[in-house]
């Protein structure tokens, strides 16, 4: 099941719901029209009106989301899961070459979060995440931040890097190398 959403909160809500049901998911870039050639999902959940999927799809309209949040929730039986169950299929950013598919199993997510929480000093911080949920860093960084009691900030699509520090005051920054290069060039000497 692929998830493609312009709204990061909606994207996370759908990913976490699928994980709770033990259904592996695939995160797609919010801005990409076609599904791409690297990964081929069977089904797409999207909030993009202009999506033209090559598979069956369901449109997560604002009205549908509102109705889903207001309606009584049916409790579905949780499926038993094991450390080897797949959770998420994502891609590398491609900044070091050709993008590669990455399959996260439950044990991979657990070990990455455990290692990162012991080695990265971001407890209770505000992390600015400007990497999409379709990339490894855009998936792991928010989970790590929430795990350590922090806050995740997703900047508006038209934000300027030079405005990051004074307006958002992040304690950590997750971005691709190309984005970091743009940030460094935009800073005063």
Buried (B, 14 or more C-beta within 10 A) or exposed (E): BBBBBEBBEBBBBBBEBBBEBBBBBBBBBBEEEEBBEEBEBEBBBBBBEEBEBEEEBEEBEEEEBEEEEEEEEEEEEEEEEEEEBBBBBBBBBEEEEEBEEBEBBBEBBEEBBEEBBEEBEBEEBBBBBBBBBBBBBBBBBBBBBBBBEBBBBBBEEEBEBEEBEEEBEBBBBBBBEEBBEEBEEEEEE
